[in-house]
Amino acid sequence: MWLVTGAVVALHVLVLAQNVGADTEAVNRITADGMIERFPGDVRPAHDMLVEYMAASSLQMCLFLPCLAAVMAGQEFRAGQLGMSLLAVPRRGRLVVAKTLAAGGFLLFAAVVIAAISAAFTYVTVRDWDPGLVVSADAWTARAKFLAFAVLSGLVTFAVTLIVRGTLAGILVTVVMTALTMSQILAAFAPALDALVPLSAGRNLILLPEEDLRLSAGPGHAMVVLVVWPLLATVAAAIALSRRDAR
């Protein structure tokens, strides 16, 4: 579990480190009226764009955090660990809730580390222009949205892995759901269904609509989706566990 966490954090640092030069150069070219062109042809208000970019850099790591959740859930079926837990807590519903809360706590820790790293790299690029950007109200709001998505989406994978009873199977299910968002198939033909996919909901919650980025729902709808998914998945995991042996 710690190994996976370390790998995700290291990957995050590596990706951000490669972009520091380009990001700093873009900040140095911010115009007198506060406009920035981070990507060719995409001229936007610098404050809004940099806050969103900071949140988006954290969001990309949520493609890997579900793997951490799957590993945590998959460990329950190794060496009869879940069976031993049931000896101490025979009520399986209560046990699933307790383990879900524990998993949520660890996912929150990992997400906070990722968000802190994103903030640190953002500060390095904006310190000569606006060092207070990383602690602005907009930045804290974006950070809170990321943390909510990271934990809630991770808990979906945790519950799914408990249901399918295997780390690899849990990861595969998550990959399929991720592919639905990344491929933009549902977004193109059924936006209403796309808005119900966890990763799509995270995108709708954190990012702002642009000319080349059409969101399938608003942030309020996205938050409801992100809350309902882990609730239903956890209930399903508790029911599945109560009807099967824990080996």
N, C-alpha and C positions, 0 to 999 in steps of 0.2 A: 504493500500500500504506500509506504513512504518512498519506495523506489519510483513508483509511478508518479507520485506527487513531485518528486525531485526532477523527473524527466520533463514533466509539463512545465514546471517553473523554468528550467534550463532552456527549453525550446522558446518560451516566451521572451526571455532575456536575449537569446540569439537573434530572434526575428526583429525585436525592437532595436537592438544595437546596429543592425544592418541599415536601418532607416534613419538613424540620427542625423547623418550628413544631409540627406535630402530634406528632412523636416526642418533642420536649422536654417538651411539655405532659403526655404520657402518663407520662414518666419522673418528672415532678414529682408525679404522683398515685400513685406506688408506695406501697402500704400498708406498715404497720409490719412485717407478716409477709412482706414481699418479693414481693407479687403485683402484677401490672400488667395493665391493660386497654387494650391498644393499639387493638383494634377492638371495637366495641360487642358485649357479651355474651361476649367471648373473654378470660377471666381466667386468667392463667397465671403460673408463677414468673418473676419479672422477669429473672433472670440467663439462664435457658435461652431465654426468648423473645427477648431482645435479641441474644444470640449467633446464634440461628437467623435473626433478622431481618437481621442484618448479612450473613450468608452468602447469604440469599435475595436481598438487594439486588444482590449480585454475580452471582448465578445468572441474574437476568433479562437481564443483558448477554450471556449465552451464546446468546441468540437472534440476536445480531448478530455475534459473533465468527466463526461459520462463513463469513460473507460475506468477512471478512478472509482466511480460509484459501482460499476460492474465488478471490479476487483473486490471491493468491500463486501458486496453481497455474495459473490462467489465463494469467499472464504468461509461463509457460514456452512457450506456443504462439504468442506474439507475435514477429514479426520473426525467426522461426527460431531463437529463443534456445535451445530444447531441442536442436535439431539441432547448434548450435555446441557445446553442452555434451557431446554424444555424441562429438564429435571429440576432446575431451580425455579423456573417460571412456567408451570404447566399450562396456564391460559395463553394460548398461542396468539390471540389478538393483541393482548397486552404486550407480549414479547415483540411482535412485529412493530408496534408503535414505538416501543423503547429503542429498538435497533434503528428504526427510521429516524428518530430524533438524534441518535448518536451519529448516524451517517450525515444528517443535515448539518450537525455541528462541525464535523470534519470538512465537509464541502464548503461551509462558510469560511473556515480557516484558510483553505486553499484559495478560495475566491478573493479573500481580503489580501492575501499575499500577491496575487496576480494584479489586483487593482492598484496596490501600492507600487508595484514595479512600473505599471503604466503611468502612474502619476509622477514617479521619479524621472522617467525618461522624458515625459512631457515637460517637466520643470527644466530639465537640461536644455531643451530646445527653445523655451519661451522666456527664460530668466532675464534676458536682456531686453525683452519687449514688455512682458507683463508677468512678473514672477508670482503674482497673486492669483493667476488664472486657475491653478490646480486646487486652490482652496476656496474658489468662488462658489456661490450658491448653485449655479448651473452645474459645476463640476461635481459637487456632492450629490445632486439629484441624479445625474447620469451614473455616478458610481453606485448609488443605492439601487437603481434599476438593474444594473449589471449583477449586483450581488443577489438580488431577488431571482433573476433569471437563472444564474449559475446554480443556486441551491435547489430551486424548484425543478428545473430540468434534470439535474443530477438525481433527485429523488425519484423521478420517473424511471430512470434507468435502474436504480437500486431496486425498486419494486418489481420491475419487469424481470430482472435477473433472479429475484426470489421466486417468481412464478415459473420461469423456464428452467430454474435449477442449474444454472451454469454460467460462468463468466463469459465464455465465448459466445454463447447463445444470446446473452443479454447485450453484448456489444454489437452483434449482428443486427438485432432488432433496432438498436439505436442508429446504426449506420443506415438502415433502410429509411427511417424517419428523417434522418439528416439529408439523405439523397433527395427526398421529396422536396425539401426546401432549396438545396443547392442547385438542383436541375431546373428549377422554376417551372416545372411541368404543371403543377397545380395552380401556381400563381397566374399562369397564362390562360388556362382553360377553366379553372374553378377557384377563383380568389377566396370564396367563402370557405372552401375546404382547406385551402392553404393556410388561412388564418387560424385553423384549429391544430396545426402541427406545432409542437413545442418550439423548435428552432425558429420557425416563421414568427411565432408569437414573440420570441425574444428580439428578433429583428424589428418587429412592429413596435415593441416597447422602447427600445433604445435609440434606434436611428430615426432621423427626420426625413420625410418624403422629399425627393428631388426630381428633377426632370427625367433623369435616367434611373431613378430608384422609386418604383411605385410600391407602396405598402398595401397589404391586403386588409388591414384593419387598423384602428386607432389604438393608442396605448391602454385605454380603459378595457377594451375588449381583450387585448393581449394579456393583461394582468389576470383577468378572469380565467382565461384559458390556462395560464401557467399555474394557477391555484387548483383548478379542477383536475387537471391531469394527475398530479401526484396524489391527490385525495382518492380519486377513483382507482388508481393503480395500487395504492397501499391497501385499500379495502379488498381489492381483488387478490392481492398477495396474502392477506390474512385469511381469506376464505379458502384459497388454494392450499395453504399450509395446514389449515384445520381439517382438510379432507384427505390429506396424504401423510405418509410417514415422513419423518424429518431426516432421513438418511440421504 
